[in-house]
Amino acid sequence: MNATPYYPVVLDLHERRCVVLGDTALADEKSAGLRATGAIVVHLRRGFQPGDFEDAYLAIDASDDPEGQRAARAEADRERVLLNVVDVTHQCDWIAPALVKRGPLQIAISTSGESPFLARALRERIETLIGDEWGPFTALMGRTRRRLRRAGIPPEAQQRAYRRLLRSRATAMLRDGSEDAAAALALTIEQSAQTAGATPMGEVVLAGAGPGDPELLTVGARAVLADADVVFHDALVAPEVLRLCGPRARLVDAGKRSGSPSTTQAGINDAMITAARAGDLVVRLKGGDPFLFGRGGEEVEALQRAGVPVRVIPGVSAAIAAPAAAGIPVTHRGVAASVGFVTGHRAGGDLTALEDVARSVDTLVVLMPAELDAIARRLAVALGPDRPAAIVAQATTAAQKVVRAPIGSIAAAARAARLQPPSTLVVGDVVNVLSDIGALSYVERETLSAPVAAPG
């Protein structure tokens, strides 16, 4: 195992003599890559011969000739040539990383020679995230930087301008082929940076944090968390999700806890408005989806009244994710063609609406069933005590647990299993449709109690 990591550098090979050895497809690929940098490439379609590295700056031996490779290593030491012997790490002065190329932007991935396969696999993943638009965007950022520096803009103001441009719609415009629009937007940001004392308005993004598993965040939510200046997050947002925030982000716990002191909604709104007016990118990170029992609509209204730009990034709701993680499809051909979603957070009051929804759909999903006993009693009367039900607790996390029982006894079963919030109640015949398969997405999670036979 190579215990010493390599030091990553980016070399200027323009008009430098570089030698490639070997008559292989890989040697052809290496030669083409070097030529693309402006290097003077000498491609010798054979193994090493003495004198090949004279006056060379860098060399690649892709000949598959072990004896010649050892001789090449010796001459490289004498001539002080930087040598890479393909797939023979201990004979290399340097190793070639896997590259993601987007015009002037290059992202290099290296495993210090441990696993070229892993480097390639990571390159392929990054290529799906960094599209072709990042090439012209890098060039646009470079032009902006040069103009701001020529104008003598202070470094701190420059950095603010760069962050605004990165967070803007410029990349989306370039992806759509609107280069002129992206250039005009960049110019507007530059002019704002040159206005003494001006603090550009920031933005608030309402983003869904999903049900718990950070892998269920959308690409858009991950991007804004990485760029955010301040993140106001709910109490139930998982720590693993918060670790996706950028190192500069200030985290503010804005969660509301039943029966405990917590920030008021008005206080959260005011804090977001203040931060946005200070020029910050504010992310309001809400569990699940912002617009499903998350007061997202109220917050958008408050921000719009204050003149603060706001946008919404939908999230994966536990209403769908929790049943799915337990292997429960909320609809299934021949079993359930309709589904209703309700909140159980305030179920201590009038439950008439809950009963009405339950009778009108094949599957009922109750989010946050805090008053589970009261909910289960009313549903047992409305649907019959033998109606199949399941509680999915801490869905999509390592602590996920699933309890199945008839609705008449689901509350007692949940107490016996000592389930912890957040939880989701699912009621309907779909609870047992895939019971022999178990949890599809989270097969390693613990499933408690036996499936309940559907009535009839």
N, C-alpha and C positions, 0 to 999 in steps of 0.2 A: 504494500500500500504506500502511495506517495504521501508522506506526512507533511511536506512543505508545499503550500499553495503557490501557484504562479502569480507573478505581478502583472496585471493587465496593462497593456499599452496600446496606443494607436500609432502606427509608423507611417511616416511620409516616405514613400518609395518612388516618388516622381523622379524620373531619369536616373535611378539607381540600377546598377547591374544586378539582376537576380537570375539564378540558375535553377532550372528544373531538370531532374534526371528521371528517365523512365519512359517506356513506350506503352503506357496504359491509359485507360479512360480517365483515371484519377489524375494522372500527370497532366493530361490535356485540360482538365478542370482547373487544376492549380495554376497552370500557365495563363489561362484565360482570366482568372481572378487577379493575378498579378498585373497583367496588361491593363486591366480596367483601372488600376490605380495610377497609371502613367509610368510604370517601371519599364526598364529595358530588359526584356526577358530573353534569355538564352535557353531554349528547350532542347536538350540532348536526349534523343530517343534511344537510350541505352543505359547501361549501368555506369558507375563512376570510373573515371580514368584520371590518373595523376595530372594535375594542372587545371582541372575543370573549374576550380574555385578562384583562380587568379583574378584579382581586382573585383571580385564579387562582394556585394554587401550582404546578401541573404541567399539561402539555397534551400531547396526542397528535394529530398531523395525519395521518389515514389517508384523505385525500380524493382522492389521485391528481390533484391540481391544481397543476402546477408553479408557475404564477404566484402562486396563493394561498399556496403553501408558502413562497415567498420573502417575501411580505408577513407571513406568520405568524412567520417567523424574525425579522424586524425588530421586530415588536411584542413578541415574547417577550423580546428584548434590552432594550427600553425598560421593560417591566413586570417584568423580572427573574423570568420564568416559566421553569421547566425544561421544555424542549420536546423531543419526539421526533417527527421527521418520518420516517414509515415508509419504510424502504428507501432513504433519502437520508442516509447516515451523516454526511457533512460538514456537514449542517444540524442535527445532533442535539446536545443537551447531554447526553443519556443514551441508552442503548440497552437494550431489553428483553431479558433473558436467556431462554433456554429453561428452563422450570421443571419440576422433579419435586416434586409436592405430596403430602405425607402428613400431613394434619392440621397441627399446628404446625411440623412439619419441612418445610422447603423447600430444595431443592438447585438452585442457579442455575448454568447453563452459558453462558458467553459466549466468543465468538471475537473480541471487540472489533470486531465488524461485518464481519470478513473472510469468514465463511461461515455464514450462518444455517442452511443445510442441515446442516453438520457439527454445529452446536449441537443441532439437533433430533434428529439421528441418535444423538448421545451421550446425549441425554435418554431416548430410547427404550431404549437399552441399560441405562442406570441404572434405569429403571423396572422392568426384568425382575429386577434384583438387589435393589431396595429395595421390598419388598411393602407392602401396606396395614397390616400389623401395626406398621410403624415409626411410624405416627401415634400410636396409643395408647401405644406404648413411649416415645415422646418425652414425652408427657404424664406417664407414670409416672416417668420420670427427673426431670422437673421437680418433681413432688411430693416425691420422695426428696430432691432438692437443698434444697428449702425447709425440710423438716423437719430435715435435718442442720444447716443453717445456724442455725435457731432453737435447736437443742440446743447450739450452740456447739462443734461438733466441729471439731478442727483441720483446716486445708486438706489436709494430706497424707493424713489418715485419710479425708476426704471423697473424695479422688481414688481411693484404693484401693477405696472402696465403689462409686464410679461404674464403675470398671473391672470389678469383680466382677459388677455388674448387667449391664453390656454383654456380658460373656462368658457369662452364665448362659443358662438355657433360657427366660428370660422372653419373648423374641421368638417362640420356637417355641410357647410356651403361648398367646400372644396370637393367633398365626396360626391356632391350633386353636380359638380362641374361649374359652379358659380365662382370662378376665380376673381372676377371683378368685384363681386359683392364682398368676398372675403377681404380683398385688398382695401375696399372702402371702409369696412369695419375696423381693420387694423389701423387705418389712418385716423379714424375717429378716436380710437383709444390713445394713439400717439398724441393727438392734439389735446386731449384731456390731461395727459401727463405733463404737458408743457404749460398748463394753466396754473399759475402760482396759487397755492393755498386751496385749490379745489380738491374735494374728496368725492370721487364718483360714488353714486349709489351702488350698494351691493345687491344681493339677490338672496331670496329664501327658496329652498328646494324642499318640498315635502316628499320624503322617500320612504317606501315601505321596507321594513327590516326583515320581512318574512316571518315564518313561524319559529325560528330558532337556529336552524342549521345555516351557517354562513354561506355554504355552497348554494343555497337557494336565493341569495340576493341576485338581483338583476345586474347586468353589466353596467347599466346606467347608474344604479345605486352605488356600486363599487367605485365608479369613477368620481362621483361627487364626494364620497367619503374620503377618498385619497386627496382631494383638492380643498376640502372644507377648512375654513378658519375657525368655525365654532359649530359644534354638534349638540343640539338639544335632543336628548333621547328619552324614550319611555323607560319605566322601571323594569319592564320585562324583556328589554332588548338584551340578548345574550352577550356576555363578555367577549366571546369569540368574534361576534360581529363588530363590537366596538374596537377590537384590535385591528380592524381594517381601516380605521381612520388614519390619516396622515400624521406624521410626527409633530406638525405645527398646530394641529387641531386642539381647540379648547373644548373639553367635554363637560356638558351641563346636564345633570340628572333632573329631568322635568317630569318625572313620573308621578302619577296620582295613585295613592295607596289607600284603599278602603279602611276607614277607621284610624288613619294616621295623618299627622300633619304633612301637607304636600303643597307644591306650588299651585296657585290658582290658574285657571285658564287665562284670565286677564293678565296675570303676571307673566305667563309664558309668551303671550302675544306681544306685550310691551318689550320684553327682553329681545325677542326676535327683531322687532322693528328697530330698536336702538342699535343692534349689531349690524343690521343691513344698512342703516343710515351712516354708519361708520365706515362703510365700504367693504364689509365682510361678506364672504360667501357663507351663508347660514344653511345648515342642513337640519331639518326637523325630522328626526328618525323615529318612525312610529312602527310598533309591532304589527306584523301582517301587512295589510294594505291601508293606506291613509284614509280612504273613503269608506271603509267598511267598519262601522262602529268605532271609528278612531277620531272623531271630531275634526277630521281634516277639512271638511267644508267650512266649519266655523273659523278655523284659522286662516283659510284662504280669504274669506270675507273680511276679516280684520286687517289682513295685510293689504288687500286691495283698497280698503278705505283709507289706509295710511299712505297710499301711493308707492308701496314697496313692490318691486317685481317679484313674482312668485310663479313657480311651476311645480308640477306633480310628477313623480316617478312611481308608477304603481308597484305594488309588492305582491308576493305570493301570500295569500291569506290562509290562516289556519283552518278556515271554514272548508277549504278544499284539501290543503296539505295534510292536516291531522288525520282525517279519514284515510287518505291515500297512503300515508306512512304506516297505517295499521292494516293495510290490505283491504280497505273498505271503499268500493266505488260508490259515490253518492247517487249515481244513476247506473242502471244496468238493464239491457234489453230484456223485456219479459218480466222484469221485477219492479223497476222504478223508473218512471219517465219524468218525474218532477221532483224538485228539491226546494226547501225553504230554509232561510237563514234568519235566526233571531239571536238577540243577546240575552243572556241570563243574569247580567250584572245587576239589574234592578228587579229581580224576580220576586222580591219580598212583597211587592205591591199587587196590582191587578194582573192576573194571569189569563184573563179572558182572551186577549189577542194571541197569546201563545197557543191556547187550545184551538182557536180558529185557524191559525196557520198550520198546526199539526194535522188537523182534519182535512185540509185542502191539498196536501202534498203527500207523495209517497215516502220521501225521506226528509226528516227534520234534523237540522244541525243547530245546536245551541252553543254559542261561544260564551266562554266565561260563566259557566253555570254555578255561580257562587252559592245560590240557595238551592242546591241539588235536591234536597228532600222535598221542598215545596214544588219544584218543577216536576219531579218524578211522580208525585202524588196526583197532580192535575193531569199529567199525560197518561197515567195509568187509567184514570177515569175516562178520559177522552178517547183513548186508543185501545184500551184493554190492558190488563196487567201483564199479559204474556207477550206483548209486542217486543221484538228483539231490540236491544240497546247496547251501546258500548261507550265507555269513557276512555279517551286518549289523553294521557297526561304528559306534559313536557314533550310534545310531539316534535319529531325530527332531531332530537338531541340524544346524547348518549344515555340520558336518564329516562328515556321514553318508556312508559308502561301502558298496557292496554287491558281493560277489564270488560268482559262481556257478561251480560245477564239480562233477564227480562226487565222491562222498564219498572215493573212493580218492586223489584229487589235491587236495582242498579245502585241506589244510594248506599244501601248496606254493604254491597260488594265493594264499592269504592272506598268506604271507610275501612273495611277489613284490609284492603290492599295499601292503605295509608298513602293514597295518591297525593302528589303535591301539584299546586297550580304552576303554570296555566293549564287548563284542561278544556276539552271539547266533548260535548255529548252528541252522539249520533243515534237516531231512533229510526228504525225501519227494517224491512226484510233484507236490505242490502248488507246489513251487519254481518250476515253469515254466508253471503254469496261466495266469497273466496276463502272461507274459513279453513279449508284444507291446505291452502297455499300459504296462508299466514301473511305477515307483513312483507310487502313486495319491495319497497324501497329501503326498508330498514330491517332486514332479516335478522340482524344481530340483536335487535331490541327484545326485551323480555315481554312476553305475552302471558297474561294471567287468566286463569279460569278456562273452562271448556266452552266451545261454541254452544249457543242456545238454538235448539231446533225451532224453525219458524212454525207458527201455529198452522194447523191443518195438514 
